[in-house]
Amino acid sequence: PVQTPCVAEASRLAYVLYTSGTTGVPKGVCVEHRNVLSYIDAFMHEMGLTSQDVMLQYSVCSFDIFVEEVFSALLSGATLAIAPERAKASTEALIDYIEKEGVTIVDGFPYLVSDINHSGRIPSRVRLYVSGGDVLRASYCDKLLDHALVYNTYGPSETTCCAAYYRVNGSSPLPD
């Protein structure tokens, strides 16, 4: 039998992400293919992703950071370094994994950035830290600023990950 190729239309749903947002009332956020592609295009442009990058894939698939990690890496030709559970056991184990895999981009919540910042070890090849989902305070990233670009991002799931980027380098992150 002849199989018809599957073609994704821009207006079709790419995924539904369930969230309670700030209301506490659960809801499903429907995101179309066109939204994902537009967002990833903007992210790749702002963050300068190339096929030489290695993106740490750390987030679980139920958060929109997962979309940012996975699709920006795959669509830019970058490598995706999927952290195994043993690498998530401690900050030290994660940094060992980041070094072993040659990770150049770490994308996650502020507490992940803070843990790396306070670890006493700055990963040697990371050129970019992207922090989203909450406030990025000065003490969360002060040691990283001389070694890599640091961005604080914000956006509800309805905006397909982020609606705003703030480059912390050369600026003032929020005080503690």
C-alpha positions in Angstrom: 0.0 0.0 0.0 1.1 3.6 -0.7 1.4 5.7 2.4 0.5 9.4 2.3 3.2 11.5 3.9 2.3 13.3 7.1 2.3 17.0 6.6 2.0 19.3 9.6 0.0 22.4 8.8 1.0 25.7 10.5 -2.5 26.1 12.1 -2.6 22.6 13.6 -1.8 22.0 17.2 1.8 21.1 18.1 1.1 20.4 21.7 -1.2 21.1 24.7 0.5 22.2 27.9 -1.5 21.9 31.1 -0.8 24.6 33.6 -2.6 26.5 36.5 -0.7 29.7 35.7 -1.1 32.4 38.3 -4.8 31.6 38.8 -4.5 28.2 40.4 -7.2 26.9 38.0 -5.9 24.2 35.7 -6.2 24.8 32.0 -4.8 23.5 28.8 -2.7 25.9 26.7 -3.0 25.0 23.0 0.1 25.9 21.0 0.1 25.7 17.2 3.0 24.7 14.9 3.4 28.3 13.7 3.8 29.6 17.2 6.5 27.1 18.0 8.4 27.9 14.8 8.1 31.7 15.3 9.3 31.4 18.9 12.2 29.1 18.1 13.2 31.4 15.2 13.3 34.4 17.6 15.1 32.4 20.3 17.8 31.2 17.9 18.3 34.7 16.5 18.6 36.3 19.9 20.8 33.6 21.5 22.9 33.0 18.4 22.5 29.3 18.2 24.6 27.4 15.7 25.4 23.9 14.7 28.4 24.1 16.9 26.4 24.5 20.1 25.5 21.7 22.6 22.3 22.4 24.4 21.7 20.8 27.8 18.3 19.1 27.9 17.4 19.2 31.6 13.8 20.1 31.8 10.9 17.6 31.9 8.5 17.6 28.9 5.6 19.1 30.9 7.3 22.6 31.1 7.6 24.9 28.1 11.4 25.2 28.7 11.5 21.7 27.2 10.2 23.1 23.9 12.9 25.8 24.0 15.7 23.3 24.7 14.7 20.6 22.3 13.4 22.4 19.2 15.9 25.2 19.2 18.7 22.7 19.3 17.2 20.4 16.6 16.2 23.2 14.3 19.6 25.0 14.5 21.6 21.8 13.9 23.0 21.9 17.5 23.6 18.8 19.6 21.1 18.0 22.3 22.8 16.6 25.5 20.0 14.8 27.3 21.0 14.7 31.0 20.5 11.2 32.5 19.0 10.9 36.0 22.5 10.3 37.5 23.6 13.7 36.2 20.7 15.3 38.0 21.5 13.8 41.4 23.7 16.7 42.4 25.1 20.0 41.1 28.6 18.4 41.0 27.3 15.5 38.9 25.6 17.9 36.6 28.7 20.0 36.1 30.7 16.8 35.4 28.1 15.9 32.7 28.2 19.4 31.2 32.0 19.2 31.0 32.0 15.7 29.6 29.4 16.5 26.9 30.9 19.9 26.0 27.7 21.8 26.8 27.6 25.4 25.5 24.1 26.3 26.5 22.3 25.8 29.8 18.6 26.7 29.8 16.6 26.3 33.0 15.0 27.8 36.1 16.9 30.4 38.2 17.7 27.8 40.9 19.6 25.7 38.4 21.7 28.7 37.4 22.2 29.6 41.0 23.3 26.1 41.9 26.0 26.3 39.2 26.9 29.8 40.2 27.5 28.8 43.8 29.2 25.4 43.0 32.7 26.7 43.0 33.2 25.4 39.5 32.3 27.3 36.3 31.7 25.0 33.4 34.5 25.8 30.9 32.6 25.6 27.6 29.2 27.1 28.5 28.8 30.4 26.6 25.1 31.0 27.5 22.8 30.6 30.5 19.1 31.2 29.9 17.1 31.5 33.1 13.3 31.5 33.0 10.2 30.8 35.0 11.0 33.1 37.9 13.1 36.1 39.0 16.8 35.9 38.4 18.5 37.6 41.3 22.1 39.1 41.2 23.4 36.5 43.6 22.1 33.7 41.4 24.5 34.6 38.5 27.2 37.0 39.7 30.1 34.5 39.3 28.9 33.5 35.8 28.7 36.9 34.3 32.5 37.1 33.5 32.4 33.7 31.8 29.2 33.6 29.7 26.1 35.5 28.5 23.3 35.3 31.0 19.7 36.0 30.1 16.6 36.3 32.3 13.5 35.4 30.3 9.8 35.7 31.1 6.6 34.6 29.5 3.5 32.6 30.3 2.9 29.3 28.4 0.3 31.1 26.3 3.2 33.0 24.6 5.0 29.7 23.6 7.7 29.9 26.3 8.9 33.6 26.6 7.6 37.0 25.7 10.6 39.0 27.0 14.4 38.6 27.2 16.7 40.6 29.4 20.5 40.3 28.9 22.0 40.6 32.4 25.6 41.1 31.3 26.5 44.8 31.4 23.2 45.5 33.3 22.0 45.1 36.8 20.1 42.0 37.8 17.5 42.4 40.5 19.1 42.7 44.0 18.5 40.0 46.6 
